[in-house]
Amino acid sequence: MADLNRRTFLTVGGVGLAALLAGAPGIATAAVRPAAGTGATGTGAAAPVPASGGTPPGPYTFGWAADDLLAFDPGTTPWAPHLRCLIPRATRIAPFAATQAHPDLDPAVQLSTLTIDDAGSIYEGHNQAIGLEAQVYTQRYWSYIDILGTWHGQVKGSAPIEMIDGQRAPGRPYGVIDIPNPGWTEAAHKNGARSIGGWFWPRPVDFDAFLVQAGDGSFPVADKMIEIRKYFGFDGLFINQEGSVSAAQIAKFQDFLRYLKRTDPDFYLQGYDSADFDSGEVSYENRLSENNLRWLGTPDAPIYDSLFMNYWWQATTGGADRDLSKSAASAVAAGRDPREVGFAGVEHQKGGFRPEEDFGSVAGPGRPAPTSVALFVDSQIWLNGSWDGTTSTADGRATYRDLEQRFWSGPTGNPGTSGRLEPRTPPYRTDTLNYRQWDGIAHWITERSPYGGLPIATDFNVGVGSAFFLEGAKVRDRGWDNMGSADRALTWQFWTEGDVVVTLDESASYGSGHSLSLRGGGVIHLFKTDLTADKAIAVEVRAQGVQTIDLGVTWQDAPSVVDWQPLAKSDPAGWDGWTGGVNARGRRIARISLRTSGDGRIGRVSLREAGKPLKPATPTGFQVADAGDAGDGKRHLTFAWDLRSDAVGYDVLQIGGSGTTWLGRVHRDVFFAEAVDLSGGRQFQLVAFGGDLHRSAPAKAVLNP
């Protein structure tokens, strides 16, 4: 079956990822690490080269082998408190067909994706969760994602620094386990998705070291895997067991996983269809079968929660299960729900918008898919734009965000009109940016939503930017990235009616690095909801340029009609305030929309119970410390404080004679600020904010000379 009957995952994880990147077109053979903020404006600075930067300063994630796991101690593991997700996974609201972009789309069909969660970054061997890179890829289509899996290899944390800075030096000791980027876990949890790390085998370490069993029947390495999952706050692992082991080893591995699941039932495991259950040999069945479904274990002794089916379930020259009917039948015969346990792989790393596999042939409005779907490296589209330097400029990022929108929302960019515009034609994996032959994920997967209660608030923060704004004022003019700082995603991007055209705009913002640019007038559906309130609901919108704004409420008991209420304009100070109220009167709100006229921007949308804003008290325990030389007269700094139960996040600010500079935003009690120019001031502030984005009075700290 040539190479279509398998997909060697190792070729893009760890050492194989290096081979992939080394073979990409247009890659420089050497690169100088760009200065902080490079790529924000594209005004002559060299474009950042992905994977060229060596080891990040400050906190970074790394690979884990058995010895690293057994040695884990949060008190001694470098930067461990900076890599935690403290945000629990949000509960998603129940499906409600009437407010789906496609009411006849089946909500039982799920989506998992394996994504390079640092695509475009200059760092590769060790990955930076919070940085100064405006060109880094972030995910903003969480409403279609059920399981987010990280896809990259990382060098062991105990490796000598020259093995990382050597840009894929021979013999780099990659870990078997990667934890996900903690910022991506935070964003996933805000939106109700799972975030899972990766297990990559083979690696040049001892497989049996993972399988050591204690006299009491426990597996010490499994216990440590559970410990790091809970400490760092992620949800599980994608098991890529793609190197042959013996029959005895694979049986022991199954016992190891049974123990892990018995000890921590919440540890989600998705396994790749790559390992024979009995022999341990690499084997691809390319569908669900009686044989590989044994990897799920039994209800009393589970192993995997789901299977990622290899790609040759469908191909131009055939396929093991072209319509996925055999997979569905096998799952049902085994007493399983095929949409819970079976994810049909679609290979986007090579295929882009034109992969070999066509899940749209079995899924779509009015056509319930037999199984769920798994995407492989959809982030490659953005990464390709990073390799050629396109995403180092604002215009280039706009180009690739447009492609991103067409990938998720369909070729028109509107999930309400998703579906391919022309038939697919072979050969596939060519003309890979031709979105006209692509349905869009919104054509297969119903939108999910975490908006089951108040407050709801967004400044359209997508976790990256070339500047940062607070209350409309620019407080940073350099690049930054932190997926964890992103606001909860809009449910639809962008479901519009009328003439309005909506784009993500990084040239101006009210309270983040972006706003929504509006051209023309019409309706924008923002949030799928299931909420009510005992009190009236206070509504606030911040906007520039628009002539009128109406709030649209779709009631659950009358979903065919939108209840439009005009907002009143006030506070005209650069970003006009538009306010109003909604009286739910015990009724449930199923959707929130805006109707606007005139060109302009939307910078904030906020809904909360009327009355006192959710303004946290001033944080306590705020302190700053020097963390080392950053070169060019700059210093790395660390900050710490006490968490507050009335706050959802914290901004760290530098105060000086020239004004206020935003250093970063986090949801934990520590922060590392990279390369701070102390000529801008040695005084710092910490401001907490609540769920409605109202801000506390600042706590203050001084860095003494």
ZAFIVEX-980488 format. One record per residue (C-alpha): residue in three letters; x, y, z. Coordinates in steps of 0.02 Angstrom, whole numbers, plus 32768, in hexadecimal, padded with zeros to 4 digits. Layout:
! residues N
residuo	c1	c2	c3
ALA	X	Y	Z;
...
This chain:
! residues 705
residuo	c1	c2	c3
MET	8000	8000	8000;
ALA	8098	806E	7FEB;
ASP	80A3	80F1	8075;
LEU	7FE9	8115	807B;
ASN	7FC2	8089	80F3;
ARG	8024	80D5	8182;
ARG	805A	8179	81C6;
THR	80FC	8176	8228;
PHE	80D6	81EF	82B3;
LEU	8189	81EE	82EC;
THR	81BB	824D	8250;
VAL	816F	82EA	8299;
GLY	818F	82D1	8351;
GLY	8237	82F2	83A0;
VAL	82C9	82C1	8333;
GLY	8253	82A6	82A2;
LEU	820E	8355	82B7;
ALA	82BF	8394	829F;
ALA	82CB	8333	81FD;
LEU	8225	837A	81C5;
LEU	8257	842C	81EA;
ALA	8304	8417	819F;
GLY	82B3	83E3	80FD;
ALA	8238	8472	80F2;
PRO	824F	84EA	8060;
GLY	82A4	858F	8078;
ILE	82F0	856A	8123;
ALA	838F	85C6	8150;
THR	841E	8557	8185;
ALA	8449	85CB	8215;
ALA	83EF	8658	826B;
VAL	840E	86DB	82EF;
ARG	8390	86DD	837C;
PRO	831E	8773	835B;
ALA	8311	8800	83D6;
ALA	8279	880A	8445;
GLY	81E4	8842	83E0;
THR	822C	8815	8336;
GLY	81A1	87EF	82BD;
ALA	8127	886C	8306;
THR	812F	88E8	8279;
GLY	8198	88A1	81EE;
THR	81FA	8943	81D8;
GLY	829B	88F9	8199;
ALA	82CB	8884	8227;
ALA	82F7	87D3	81F4;
ALA	8263	875E	81FE;
PRO	826B	86E5	8291;
VAL	82A0	8637	825A;
PRO	823D	85AB	82AF;
ALA	82A1	8536	831F;
SER	833E	85A2	8316;
GLY	8345	85EB	83C4;
GLY	8392	8567	8435;
THR	8357	8567	84E9;
PRO	82D7	85E8	8521;
PRO	8301	8658	85B4;
GLY	8297	8633	864B;
PRO	820C	85B0	8652;
TYR	8204	8528	85CD;
THR	81BA	847C	85B7;
PHE	8225	83E4	8590;
GLY	821F	832A	856C;
TRP	820E	82A4	85F2;
ALA	8256	81F5	85F9;
ALA	823D	817A	8688;
ASP	82CE	81C1	86ED;
ASP	828B	8272	86DD;
LEU	81DF	823B	8716;
LEU	8221	81DE	87AD;
ALA	828A	8274	87DF;
PHE	81FC	82F1	87D0;
ASP	81EA	8365	8864;
PRO	818C	8408	884C;
GLY	8202	845B	88C7;
THR	829D	8433	8861;
THR	825F	8424	87AC;
PRO	8295	84C4	8753;
TRP	8209	8543	873F;
ALA	8182	84C4	876E;
PRO	810A	8545	87BC;
HIS	8111	85AA	871A;
LEU	80D6	8517	86B1;
ARG	8036	84ED	870D;
CYS	7F84	84FE	86D0;
LEU	7F16	852A	8765;
ILE	7E78	8540	86FD;
PRO	7DFC	84AF	8708;
ARG	7DAD	8471	8668;
ALA	7D0C	84D1	8649;
THR	7C67	8477	8637;
ARG	7C1B	8487	858A;
ILE	7B64	84A9	8572;
ALA	7AEF	8427	8529;
PRO	7AD3	8426	846C;
PHE	7A44	8490	842C;
ALA	7A24	8477	8373;
ALA	79C3	8516	8356;
THR	7A5B	8585	8372;
GLN	7AD8	8519	8316;
ALA	7B1D	8564	8276;
HIS	7ADE	84C1	8229;
PRO	7A48	8483	828E;
ASP	7A4E	83D8	8239;
LEU	7B04	83B5	8268;
ASP	7B1B	8327	82E5;
PRO	7B68	8364	838A;
ALA	7BA4	82B4	83B8;
VAL	7C32	82BC	8339;
GLN	7CD1	82F3	8392;
LEU	7D77	833C	835D;
SER	7E26	8321	839F;
THR	7EC0	8376	8359;
LEU	7F7A	835C	8368;
THR	7FC7	8408	835A;
ILE	8074	8453	8362;
ASP	804E	84C5	83F4;
ASP	80E7	8533	83D7;
ALA	80DC	8544	8319;
GLY	8143	85D6	82DC;
SER	81A8	85E9	837B;
ILE	8264	85F8	8373;
TYR	826E	8578	8400;
GLU	8264	84BD	83E0;
GLY	82C9	8448	844F;
HIS	827E	8496	84E9;
ASN	81DC	84F7	84D1;
GLN	81AE	85A0	8517;
ALA	80FC	85BA	8555;
ILE	8106	8677	856A;
GLY	8176	86DE	84F9;
LEU	8195	8776	848D;
GLU	8164	8730	83E3;
ALA	80D8	8783	8381;
GLN	80E3	86FF	82F9;
VAL	80BA	8665	8363;
TYR	801F	8600	8337;
THR	7F8F	85FC	83B2;
GLN	7EEA	85A0	83AA;
ARG	7E47	8603	83A7;
TYR	7DC9	8583	8367;
TRP	7DAE	8525	840A;
SER	7CF3	8514	83ED;
TYR	7D16	8483	8375;
ILE	7D9C	842A	83DC;
ASP	7D78	83A1	845A;
ILE	7E2A	8361	8472;
LEU	7EC7	83C8	8455;
GLY	7F66	8360	8449;
THR	8014	83AA	8447;
TRP	8084	8375	83B7;
HIS	813E	8393	83C7;
GLY	81D6	833E	8411;
GLN	823A	838D	849E;
VAL	82E7	836D	84E3;
LYS	82F1	8329	8594;
GLY	82FC	83AD	8619;
SER	839C	8360	865B;
ALA	83F4	836D	85B2;
PRO	8490	83DB	85A6;
ILE	8464	8487	8565;
GLU	84D0	8473	84CB;
MET	8460	83E5	8491;
ILE	83D1	8460	8484;
ASP	8432	84F5	8445;
GLY	8487	8486	83C5;
GLN	83EC	848F	8356;
ARG	83C5	83D6	834D;
ALA	8475	839B	8374;
PRO	848B	82DF	8357;
GLY	845E	8276	83ED;
ARG	83E7	82F0	843D;
PRO	838F	8290	84C9;
TYR	82D6	82A9	84A5;
GLY	8258	827B	852A;
VAL	81D1	81F9	8511;
ILE	814D	826A	8560;
ASP	8126	8320	853A;
ILE	80AE	8384	85A2;
PRO	8044	8400	853F;
ASN	806E	84B7	853A;
PRO	801E	84F4	85DD;
GLY	7FD4	858C	8588;
TRP	7F7B	851D	850B;
THR	7F38	84B6	859D;
GLU	7EF6	8555	85ED;
ALA	7EA1	8589	854C;
ALA	7E5A	84DB	852F;
HIS	7E13	84D6	85DF;
LYS	7DC5	8583	85D0;
ASN	7D66	8541	853A;
GLY	7D3B	8495	857E;
ALA	7DB5	842D	8517;
ARG	7E30	83AA	8553;
SER	7EEB	83CB	8542;
ILE	7F5A	8332	8533;
GLY	8015	831A	8525;
GLY	8073	829A	84C0;
TRP	80C8	81F1	84D5;
PHE	8142	81CF	8446;
TRP	8191	8124	842D;
PRO	8212	80F4	83F3;
ARG	8293	815D	844C;
PRO	8348	812E	8474;
VAL	8320	8103	8529;
ASP	82F3	8063	8585;
PHE	823B	8037	856B;
ASP	823E	7FC1	85FF;
ALA	826D	8050	8673;
PHE	81BA	808F	8663;
LEU	8170	7FE5	868D;
VAL	81C5	7FC0	8733;
GLN	8142	7F7D	87AB;
ALA	8150	7F8A	8868;
GLY	812C	7EFB	88DE;
ASP	8081	7F43	8909;
GLY	804E	7F3D	8851;
SER	8062	7FF6	8831;
PHE	80C6	8043	87A3;
PRO	8132	80D0	87E7;
VAL	8144	8125	873E;
ALA	8088	8123	8724;
ASP	8072	8171	87CF;
LYS	80E9	81FC	879D;
MET	808C	8214	86F8;
ILE	7FEE	822E	875E;
GLU	804B	82A6	87D0;
ILE	808A	8314	8742;
ARG	7FDF	8312	86ED;
LYS	7F8D	8353	878A;
TYR	8018	83CD	87B6;
PHE	8025	841B	8709;
GLY	7F6A	8411	86EF;
PHE	7F59	83B8	8648;
ASP	7EE1	832B	861D;
GLY	7F3F	8296	85D8;
LEU	7FAD	8256	854B;
PHE	7FA8	8226	8495;
ILE	8000	817D	848D;
ASN	8069	816F	83F0;
GLN	80AE	80BF	8407;
GLU	8100	80B1	835D;
GLY	819A	804A	837E;
SER	8195	7F8D	838F;
VAL	81AC	7F3E	843A;
SER	819D	7E89	8471;
ALA	80FB	7E2F	8498;
ALA	812C	7E2B	8550;
GLN	814F	7EE6	854F;
ILE	80AB	7F14	84FC;
ALA	804B	7EAA	8579;
LYS	80A6	7F01	8607;
PHE	8084	7FA9	85B7;
GLN	7FCA	7F81	85B5;
ASP	7FD3	7F55	866F;
PHE	802E	7FFA	868A;
LEU	7FA3	805B	8634;
ARG	7F1A	7FFA	868D;
TYR	7F6C	8029	8732;
LEU	7F78	80DF	86FD;
LYS	7EC0	80E5	86CC;
ARG	7E8A	808A	876A;
THR	7EED	8103	87D6;
ASP	7EBA	819F	8777;
PRO	7E1A	8182	8712;
ASP	7E20	8237	86D5;
PHE	7EC7	8218	867C;
TYR	7E8A	821C	85C7;
LEU	7EE8	81AA	854E;
GLN	7ED4	81B0	8492;
GLY	7F3A	812B	8438;
TYR	7F78	8128	8386;
ASP	7F49	8091	831A;
SER	7FFF	8058	830E;
ALA	8025	7FCA	8387;
ASP	7FE9	7F16	837E;
PHE	7F93	7EEA	8420;
ASP	7FE2	7E3C	842E;
SER	808D	7E44	83DC;
GLY	80C3	7EF7	8400;
GLU	80F5	7F0B	834A;
VAL	80CC	7FA8	82E9;
SER	802B	7F88	828A;
TYR	7FAA	7FFA	823A;
GLU	7EF7	7FBE	8225;
ASN	7EB6	8063	81DD;
ARG	7E0B	804B	822B;
LEU	7DB9	8011	82CC;
SER	7DB9	7F55	82D7;
GLU	7D98	7ECB	8353;
ASN	7E54	7EBE	8367;
ASN	7E88	7F71	838A;
LEU	7DEE	7F99	83F0;
ARG	7E3B	7F2A	8475;
TRP	7EAB	7FC1	849A;
LEU	7E14	800F	84EE;
GLY	7E19	7F88	8573;
THR	7D7A	7F5D	85CF;
PRO	7D02	7FC9	8636;
ASP	7D51	7F83	86D4;
ALA	7E04	7F91	8694;
PRO	7E10	801C	8612;
ILE	7EAD	8042	85AE;
TYR	7E92	80C4	8525;
ASP	7DFC	8137	8523;
SER	7E00	8147	8465;
LEU	7E61	8118	83C9;
PHE	7EAB	8189	8343;
MET	7E91	8125	82A3;
ASN	7F21	8123	8228;
TYR	7F04	8184	8188;
TRP	7EEC	80F9	810B;
TRP	7E37	80E1	813C;
GLN	7E1C	8143	809B;
ALA	7E91	8167	800A;
THR	7E8C	818A	7F50;
THR	7EBD	80D6	7F2A;
GLY	7E4A	8084	7FA8;
GLY	7E4C	8081	8064;
ALA	7E1F	8008	80EE;
ASP	7D77	8058	8119;
ARG	7D4B	80E2	809F;
ASP	7CA2	810C	80EB;
LEU	7CD5	80DC	819F;
SER	7C42	8064	81A8;
LYS	7CB0	7FD0	81D9;
SER	7CFE	8035	8265;
ALA	7C56	8069	82A8;
ALA	7C13	7FB7	829F;
SER	7CAB	7F72	82F9;
ALA	7C9A	7FF1	8384;
VAL	7BE0	7FCF	839A;
ALA	7C01	7F13	839D;
ALA	7C7F	7F31	8428;
GLY	7BFE	7F93	848B;
ARG	7C4D	803B	8466;
ASP	7C10	80E0	8420;
PRO	7C76	80F8	837F;
ARG	7C73	81B5	8392;
GLU	7CBC	81A8	8441;
VAL	7D46	812C	841B;
GLY	7D70	813F	8362;
PHE	7DC6	81D6	8314;
ALA	7DEB	81C9	8259;
GLY	7E92	821A	8231;
VAL	7EA1	82A7	81B1;
GLU	7F54	82D8	8182;
HIS	7F64	8394	8172;
GLN	801E	83A4	818B;
LYS	803A	836C	80D9;
GLY	7F8B	8388	8096;
GLY	7F57	8434	80D5;
PHE	7EAB	845B	808E;
ARG	7EB9	83C6	8016;
PRO	7EE3	832C	807D;
GLU	7ED7	827C	8037;
GLU	7E4B	8254	80B0;
ASP	7DA0	82A3	8099;
PHE	7D3E	829D	813B;
GLY	7CBE	830A	80E3;
SER	7C8D	8273	807A;
VAL	7C40	8225	8117;
ALA	7C12	82BF	817F;
GLY	7BB3	8360	816D;
PRO	7B0A	83B1	818C;
GLY	7A85	832A	8186;
ARG	7B0A	82A0	8179;
PRO	7B40	8263	8225;
ALA	7BF2	8223	821C;
PRO	7C0E	816D	8250;
THR	7CA5	819C	82BD;
SER	7CFA	8239	82FC;
VAL	7D8D	828D	82A5;
ALA	7E43	82AD	82D3;
LEU	7EAB	8337	8282;
PHE	7F66	8325	8270;
VAL	7FCB	83C7	8278;
ASP	7F4F	8445	8233;
SER	7FCB	84C4	8279;
GLN	8041	849B	81E9;
ILE	7FE7	851C	817E;
TRP	8022	85A5	81F6;
LEU	80CD	8555	820C;
ASN	80EA	855A	8150;
GLY	80C7	8614	8157;
SER	8147	8623	81E2;
TRP	81CC	85CA	817E;
ASP	81C2	8644	80EE;
GLY	81B7	86DB	8162;
THR	8105	870B	8135;
THR	80C2	8705	81E7;
SER	814B	877A	8224;
THR	80E3	880E	81E6;
ALA	8036	8849	8215;
ASP	7FFB	8839	8161;
GLY	8041	8789	8156;
ARG	7FEC	8756	81F7;
ALA	7F49	879B	81B4;
THR	7F5E	872E	8119;
TYR	7F76	8692	817F;
ARG	7EEB	86BC	81FA;
ASP	7E7A	86C8	8163;
LEU	7EB3	8619	812E;
GLU	7E99	85DE	81E1;
GLN	7DE8	8621	81DE;
ARG	7DC3	85C7	813B;
PHE	7E0C	8525	8181;
TRP	7D9A	8525	8219;
SER	7D01	8587	81DF;
GLY	7CFD	8552	8128;
PRO	7D35	859C	8083;
THR	7CCA	8639	8093;
GLY	7D0B	8659	8143;
ASN	7C58	864F	8183;
PRO	7C25	85AF	81E0;
GLY	7B71	85CD	81AD;
THR	7BA2	85B4	80F6;
SER	7C29	852F	810B;
GLY	7C42	84A4	808D;
ARG	7CB5	8491	7FF7;
LEU	7C9D	8507	7F65;
GLU	7CDD	848D	7EE2;
PRO	7CFA	83D0	7ED8;
ARG	7D9B	8384	7F19;
THR	7E0F	834B	7E8D;
PRO	7EAB	82DD	7E98;
PRO	7F3C	82D8	7EAB;
TYR	7F29	8309	7F62;
ARG	7FAE	8354	7FD3;
THR	7FCD	83D1	7F46;
ASP	7F8C	8482	7F36;
THR	7F7D	8477	7FF3;
LEU	7F3C	8528	8010;
ASN	7EA7	8512	7F9A;
TYR	7E1D	8529	801A;
ARG	7D94	8524	7F95;
GLN	7D9A	8465	7F9B;
TRP	7D8F	8462	8059;
ASP	7CEF	8459	80BF;
GLY	7D2C	84AC	815E;
ILE	7D28	8459	8208;
ALA	7C84	84B4	822D;
HIS	7C34	8448	81A5;
TRP	7C5A	83A8	8208;
ILE	7C5E	83DB	82C0;
THR	7BDA	843B	8321;
GLU	7C13	84D1	8384;
ARG	7C30	84B1	843D;
SER	7C21	8537	84C3;
PRO	7C57	8556	8577;
TYR	7BDD	85E8	858A;
GLY	7B65	859F	8609;
GLY	7B67	8631	8680;
LEU	7B9A	86E5	869F;
PRO	7C0A	8744	8690;
ILE	7C38	873A	85D8;
ALA	7CC1	87B1	85A3;
THR	7D41	87BF	8519;
ASP	7DC2	883C	84DE;
PHE	7DE7	87C9	8449;
ASN	7E8C	8792	8496;
VAL	7ECD	8701	842C;
GLY	7F6B	86E2	8491;
VAL	7FE7	873E	8421;
GLY	8004	87EC	83DF;
SER	807B	886F	839E;
ALA	8041	88EB	8423;
PHE	7FD1	88EF	84BD;
PHE	7F4A	896A	84F2;
LEU	7EF0	898C	8595;
GLU	7E4E	89F1	8590;
GLY	7E7C	8A28	84E1;
ALA	7F2B	8A69	850C;
LYS	7FC4	8A14	84C3;
VAL	802E	89D2	8553;
ARG	80A2	8964	84EE;
ASP	80EB	897D	8441;
ARG	8149	88D8	842E;
GLY	8118	8827	8405;
TRP	80D9	87AC	8487;
ASP	808C	86FE	848F;
ASN	8031	869E	8515;
MET	7FA4	862B	84DE;
GLY	7F6A	8620	8593;
SER	7F3D	86D8	8599;
ALA	7EBD	86C8	850C;
ASP	7E08	86EF	8530;
ARG	7D88	8666	851A;
ALA	7D69	8651	8461;
LEU	7CD7	8696	8401;
THR	7C64	8607	83D4;
TRP	7C64	8635	831C;
GLN	7CEA	868C	82B4;
PHE	7C91	86D9	8261;
TRP	7BDA	86AB	824D;
THR	7B93	8747	81FD;
GLU	7AF5	877D	81A4;
GLY	7AE7	8814	8133;
ASP	7B76	8876	80E8;
VAL	7BEA	887E	817E;
VAL	7C9A	8839	8167;
VAL	7CF8	880F	8208;
THR	7DB4	87F8	8219;
LEU	7E2B	87E7	82AB;
ASP	7E8C	888B	82B5;
GLU	7F34	889E	830E;
SER	7F49	8957	82E5;
ALA	7EDA	8990	8376;
SER	7E8D	8944	8412;
TYR	7E2D	8975	84AD;
GLY	7E72	88F7	8529;
SER	7EE5	887A	84D3;
GLY	7F48	886F	8432;
HIS	7EB4	8866	83BA;
SER	7E07	88A5	8393;
LEU	7D82	8878	8314;
SER	7D83	88E5	8279;
LEU	7CD7	88FF	822B;
ARG	7CB8	8935	8179;
GLY	7C02	8951	814C;
GLY	7B69	892E	81B4;
GLY	7B12	8890	81EA;
VAL	7B04	8809	826F;
ILE	7B93	87B2	82CA;
HIS	7B66	8719	8331;
LEU	7BE3	8712	83C2;
PHE	7BB7	8698	844C;
LYS	7B51	85F8	8455;
THR	7B0C	85F9	8505;
ASP	7A9A	85A3	8582;
LEU	7A85	8624	860A;
THR	7A0C	8688	8671;
ALA	7A1B	8701	8701;
ASP	79B6	8730	879A;
LYS	79E4	87E7	8780;
ALA	79E9	884E	86E4;
ILE	7A80	8831	8674;
ALA	7AF2	88C7	8659;
VAL	7B3B	88D2	85AA;
GLU	7BD5	8938	8579;
VAL	7C26	8945	84CD;
ARG	7CBF	89AE	84A4;
ALA	7CC9	89E5	83EF;
GLN	7D19	8A5F	8377;
GLY	7CC6	8AAB	82DF;
VAL	7C26	8A46	82D8;
GLN	7B85	8AAA	82CA;
THR	7B0A	8A38	8325;
ILE	7B12	8999	838C;
ASP	7A7F	8929	83BA;
LEU	7A8B	8894	842D;
GLY	7A37	87F8	83EC;
VAL	79F1	8777	8465;
THR	79B4	86CF	8426;
TRP	7941	8683	84A9;
GLN	7943	85C8	84BE;
ASP	7885	85C2	84BE;
ALA	7877	8627	841C;
PRO	7916	8604	83BA;
SER	78D5	8635	830F;
VAL	78CE	86EE	833D;
VAL	795A	8760	8379;
ASP	7926	87DF	83FC;
TRP	7984	887F	83CD;
GLN	79A5	8906	844F;
PRO	7A02	89A8	8425;
LEU	7A9A	89D4	848C;
ALA	7AB6	8A88	84C4;
LYS	7B58	8AE1	8499;
SER	7BB9	8B35	8525;
ASP	7C6A	8B5E	855D;
PRO	7CAF	8B95	84B3;
ALA	7D69	8B8E	84DB;
GLY	7DBD	8B34	844B;
TRP	7D5C	8A94	846D;
ASP	7CA5	8ABE	8480;
GLY	7C44	8A66	8507;
TRP	7B9F	8A16	84D1;
THR	7B32	89D8	855F;
GLY	7A8C	8985	857B;
GLY	7A34	88FF	85DC;
VAL	79D4	885C	85CA;
ASN	794D	881D	863E;
ALA	794E	8760	8631;
ARG	78B2	874E	869F;
GLY	78D7	8695	86B8;
ARG	78E9	8675	85FE;
ARG	7986	8623	85BA;
ILE	79F6	867B	853D;
ALA	7A35	860A	84B1;
ARG	7A9E	8684	844B;
ILE	7AE9	8732	8456;
SER	7B01	8799	83B7;
LEU	7B28	884B	8382;
ARG	7ADE	88B1	82F4;
THR	7B47	8944	82BD;
SER	7B49	89CB	8239;
GLY	7BDF	8A2A	81F9;
ASP	7C96	89FB	81E8;
GLY	7CFB	89EF	8288;
ARG	7D3D	897C	830F;
ILE	7CF9	891B	83A3;
GLY	7D75	8913	8434;
ARG	7D12	88C7	84C3;
VAL	7C6F	886C	84E2;
SER	7C3A	884E	8596;
LEU	7B9D	8807	85E6;
ARG	7B8A	87F8	86A4;
GLU	7B04	87FE	8728;
ALA	7AD2	88B2	8747;
GLY	7B15	88FF	87E5;
LYS	7BC3	8907	882C;
PRO	7C4C	88DA	87AE;
LEU	7CBA	8844	87D2;
LYS	7D4E	88AE	8808;
PRO	7DCE	884B	886D;
ALA	7E22	888F	8909;
THR	7ED6	88C9	88FC;
PRO	7F4B	8832	88F0;
THR	7FC0	880D	8981;
GLY	806F	87C5	8990;
PHE	80AD	8816	88EF;
GLN	816B	880D	88DC;
VAL	81ED	881B	8852;
ALA	829B	87CF	8844;
ASP	832A	87D8	87C8;
ALA	833B	8737	8762;
GLY	83D8	875C	86FF;
ASP	8429	87BC	8672;
ALA	83C8	87C5	85CE;
GLY	844C	8824	856B;
ASP	8442	88D3	8522;
GLY	8431	891B	85D0;
LYS	838F	88BC	85F3;
ARG	8366	8846	8683;
HIS	82F6	87AF	8695;
LEU	827E	87C1	8728;
THR	820D	874E	878C;
PHE	816F	8781	87E6;
ALA	8105	8729	886A;
TRP	8066	8750	88CB;
ASP	7FD4	8702	8927;
LEU	7F44	86BC	88C1;
ARG	7E9B	870D	88DD;
SER	7DF6	86AE	88D4;
ASP	7D9E	8747	888B;
ALA	7E1A	8758	87FA;
VAL	7E27	86F6	8758;
GLY	7ECB	8740	871C;
TYR	7F58	87BB	873B;
ASP	7FB5	883F	86D6;
VAL	8069	886A	8701;
LEU	8099	891E	86D6;
GLN	813A	8985	86D8;
ILE	8127	8A39	8712;
GLY	81A1	8AC1	86DF;
GLY	81B2	8B76	86AE;
SER	8180	8B4F	85FB;
GLY	80E0	8AF8	8630;
THR	809F	8A48	864C;
THR	80E0	89AD	85F2;
TRP	807F	890A	85F3;
LEU	80F3	8876	8614;
GLY	8078	87E7	8612;
ARG	7FD7	8794	864A;
VAL	7FC6	86EE	86A6;
HIS	7F48	8687	8708;
ARG	7FC2	8645	878A;
ASP	8026	8691	8819;
VAL	80CF	86A2	87C3;
PHE	810F	86F7	8726;
PHE	81B6	86FF	86CB;
ALA	81D5	87A0	866A;
GLU	8255	878D	85E0;
ALA	82D3	8815	85B6;
VAL	828B	88A9	8616;
ASP	82DC	8952	85F1;
LEU	82F1	899C	869F;
SER	830D	8A49	8656;
GLY	8250	8A45	8648;
GLY	8241	8A3D	8705;
ARG	8260	89D0	879D;
GLN	81B0	89DF	87E0;
PHE	8131	8959	87B6;
GLN	8077	893E	87CF;
LEU	8007	88A6	87D5;
VAL	7F51	88BE	87A4;
ALA	7ED2	8833	87B9;
PHE	7E35	8829	874F;
GLY	7D8F	87D1	8764;
GLY	7D25	876A	86F0;
ASP	7CD5	8806	86A7;
LEU	7D83	8852	8688;
HIS	7D70	88D8	870F;
ARG	7E19	88FE	875D;
SER	7E58	890C	880F;
ALA	7EC0	8995	885C;
PRO	7F78	896D	8840;
ALA	7FF0	8918	88B6;
LYS	809E	8963	88AE;
ALA	8150	8924	88B7;
VAL	81FC	896F	8899;
LEU	8299	891B	8855;
ASN	8328	8964	88B9;
PRO	83CD	8986	885E;
